[in-house]
Amino acid sequence: MKPDQQVREYFQTLYSAWGRQHWWPAQSRFEVIVGAYLTQNTAWTNVERALSHLRHARRLSVRGIRDTPLPRLEQLIRSAGYFRQKARRLKTFVNFLDHQYGGSLERMFAQPTAQLRTELLTLNGVGPETADSILLYAGNQPVFVVDAYTRRILERHGLVSAKTTYEEIRALFEQGLADVVPVPRWQALGRPASAPSKKKSSPPDVAPDRPRGSTHLPSRMSTAPRSDLVQIFNEMHGLIVGVGKNYCLKSQMRCERCPLQKFLPR
């Protein structure tokens, strides 16, 4: 099986087992962006605490970050780790947004994806994973996010090597998932499904008593309207995180219970 075909099979298998993951859990585009910065080198639970502090202080907005003195911002996001560095980076992003797009996320995300990605990558603290997280989850742009879980799983399955670049892995997923569509909203809600397309396939509904991967509760951003392709990229990243967190751990492999166990090299 070709690598891109195997990626497609991964998606079908994981979605059938776990269903929708509701990534990214956030109430606004800007919250997604802040979360993308804060999640660098820390656990998501630490990010949630930092976001909660910002929310309760009424600082979880472009204006809030802009007007908050740096020492105060550092304290609010302290739980996310590297808080001094991350506070400066958030200030840098807001400064970029103000100078390039008049403080408007709508204007920023109206730019061509490739152009905006290049601009984001020039900002301090924004690497490919952070840039693509912003584009996919906040901007609803068709860009797949590659993280450490993705690389670990693919290397252990023999689909890539340690020398494979981020861009090569991203291209593999974007090619492999190009002709797959997600379960429609009404089907996920239990309403009758129409006849499936002959050209594209949809995964079946998830059994309610099975593991849920990295599932979050539905949020305003996770349920926002988006194209089929963006939804697929969104779901696949969440599903991959579920495998990495629950089965394909850095120091331990729990292959016997992993839905992707059947794809391991023999």
TIZA-52910 format. One line per 10 residues: number of its first residue (from 1); their letters; for each residue x, y, z of C-alpha. Coordinates in steps of 0.05 Angstrom, whole numbers. Layout:
% residues N
NUM) a) X Y Z; ...
***
This chain:
% residues 266
1) mkpdqqvrey) 0 0 0; 27 69 -18; 40 117 39; -15 166 18; -65 108 14; -43 84 83; -55 154 111; -125 151 83; -136 83 116; -110 112 182
11) fqtlysawgr) -164 165 179; -220 117 164; -198 70 220; -190 124 273; -253 162 255; -293 98 256; -265 84 326; -268 153 357; -311 200 315; -306 276 317
21) qhwwpaqsrf) -251 304 361; -276 377 366; -209 409 355; -191 464 368; -229 475 434; -239 550 435; -292 604 434; -258 651 384; -206 655 330; -160 695 374
31) evivgayltq) -165 644 430; -141 591 381; -81 635 363; -63 648 435; -70 573 449; -24 557 390; 30 600 422; 20 575 493; 19 501 476; 91 502 453
41) ntawtnvera) 133 456 499; 78 444 549; 17 401 563; -52 425 542; -77 424 614; -26 479 629; -51 519 569; -122 513 593; -104 543 660; -68 601 626
51) lshlrharrl) -127 614 580; -174 612 639; -133 665 674; -134 709 612; -209 699 604; -225 717 676; -181 778 672; -217 798 607; -152 798 569; -166 742 519
61) svrgirdtpl) -173 788 459; -130 828 412; -143 891 452; -132 854 517; -63 829 498; -45 897 467; -64 937 529; -37 889 582; 32 909 610; 83 855 596
71) prleqlirsa) 96 836 669; 21 828 680; 14 785 617; 72 742 640; 37 727 706; -29 711 673; 2 658 628; 53 633 678; 22 563 681; 39 551 607
81) gyfrqkarrl) 113 552 620; 166 595 586; 118 651 604; 165 709 593; 183 685 524; 111 669 505; 85 736 531; 134 773 486; 114 730 427; 40 745 438
91) ktfvnfldhq) 57 819 439; 96 809 374; 37 776 341; -11 832 361; 39 884 336; 42 847 270; -33 844 265; -40 918 281; 13 941 231; -3 893 174
101) yggslermfa) -78 886 180; -104 942 223; -115 894 281; -166 854 240; -163 778 239; -215 779 183; -168 819 139; -109 775 157; -144 710 141; -171 738 76
111) qptaqlrtel) -99 735 48; -77 676 4; -56 618 48; 15 613 22; 27 687 31; 0 689 101; 39 627 121; 103 660 97; 87 722 138; 72 682 201
121) ltlngvgpet) 137 644 195; 176 709 198; 149 723 268; 190 706 329; 169 640 359; 127 617 300; 152 553 267; 114 510 216; 71 474 268; 48 539 302
131) adsillyagn) 36 574 235; -4 515 208; -44 510 272; -64 583 265; -81 574 191; -121 510 200; -157 521 266; -165 596 269; -166 612 194; -201 550 166
141) qpvfvvdayt) -146 544 114; -133 475 82; -65 463 114; -48 400 153; -13 407 220; 46 361 233; 67 352 305; 114 307 344; 59 254 351; 51 251 275
151) rrilerhglv) 125 241 263; 132 189 318; 73 147 292; 96 150 220; 168 131 237; 146 72 278; 101 50 222; 157 56 172; 124 110 129; 177 163 140
161) sakttyeeir) 248 166 167; 282 212 216; 307 252 156; 238 265 127; 223 339 131; 162 373 160; 140 396 91; 145 325 63; 102 297 118; 51 354 109
171) alfeqgladv) 48 339 34; 38 265 48; -23 278 92; -52 331 46; -46 284 -14; -72 224 24; -133 260 53; -151 299 -10; -209 254 -32; -240 237 36
181) vpvprwqalg) -300 273 65; -323 274 137; -389 251 166; -440 306 153; -465 345 214; -535 317 210; -508 245 207; -464 257 268; -528 280 303; -562 215 287
191) rpasapskkk) -607 236 230; -618 192 170; -560 192 120; -569 200 45; -537 153 -5; -461 157 -2; -422 188 -60; -390 139 -108; -327 182 -114; -315 198 -41
201) ssppdvapdr) -324 156 22; -348 175 91; -329 138 155; -385 104 195; -413 131 260; -372 117 322; -398 68 374; -415 107 438; -379 58 485; -311 60 449
211) prgsthlpsr) -250 102 469; -254 174 444; -182 190 427; -168 262 445; -241 285 442; -259 353 471; -328 380 486; -359 418 427; -341 491 426; -357 551 383
221) mstaprsdlv) -294 542 341; -297 465 337; -368 468 309; -357 528 263; -375 519 189; -315 499 146; -301 463 81; -299 387 78; -224 387 66; -210 433 125
231) qifnemhgli) -255 390 169; -216 327 149; -149 359 165; -178 384 230; -204 315 250; -142 278 228; -95 320 270; -140 309 332; -143 235 318; -67 230 311
241) vgvgknyclk) -59 266 378; -106 214 408; -61 158 384; 2 193 409; -26 209 478; -59 142 491; -19 89 454; 43 112 416; 78 144 476; 149 170 472
251) sqmrcercpl) 177 119 520; 125 64 515; 85 32 459; 16 4 474; 6 -26 405; -38 -84 427; -98 -37 440; -84 16 388; -133 21 329; -73 29 283
261) qkflpr) -40 -36 307; -60 -72 244; -18 -24 202; 48 -38 237; 102 -69 193; 104 -144 198
***
